[in-house]
Amino acid sequence: MNAKSRRRIEMGTRVLDFSRTHPDASAGYTAALTRLEALLGRADELASRQRDGLLEVRGSTARKRELRRAMRQAHLTHLARVAKVAAREDPDLAQKFVLKPGTTTYLAFRTAARGMAAEAQNHKELLEKHGLVDTVLDDLSRALDQFDAAVEHGTRGRQAHVGASAELRAVADEVVQIVYVMDGLNRYRFMQDAELLAAWESASNILATPRPAAKVAPEAPPPSGGKVRPAA
């Protein structure tokens, strides 16, 4: 959750707690409070989905890194060395098992490794004559399948994270709109009670991220023109 959305959700939570402590019986206020409660519940769900998506992306990245390292150090090295020896019979063979510059990305590595596995299958008989171990080729195929699965998990996690983040921003914006409406009524309700009015202003205030050597300033984006104080 980005800082702006987090501040708005935190403000909505404070407003909900304040409003439960100082309720109002009007239908409009009750409806606004019910909607606010639903939005905050949705925000919790989205924050969890956002975290889960991020964790899936990180797990996928770690798994891809692990598999790529294992394939480079073991499987592909074995194929390259066998192909170099077998090149005495087929001079073009050695070049087909070299990771060229530019294969540093996961996508490029996957493409290159898949190509080498296919070449090894195509020249399996010749490579076996010069020391190719069958199980290495089989393990390489399994490792590539696991690599593909890790890529899919990462894509799914990234989509979940991005989608949850976008919806969370929309929810946070709607929280501000609802508090903006509640602010007008509460200023009327507490205009003769300075203490409660100050408590409401504190609950409904959104604080901007402080900068070094600068005072913390209130964030006040109007929902549809005009200045909002202090709930926007």
Secondary structure by P-SEA (a helix, b strand, c coil): ccaaaaaaaaaaaaaaaaaaacccccaaaaaaaaaaaaaaaaaaaaaaaaaaaaaaaaaaaaaaaaaaaaaaacaaaaaaaaaaaacccccccccccccccccccaaaaaaaaaaaaaaaaaaaaaaaaacccaaaaaaaaaaaaaaaaaaaaaaaaaaaaaaaaaaaaaaaaaaaaaaaaaaaaaaaaccccaaaaaaaaaaacccccccccccbbbbbbbcccccccccc
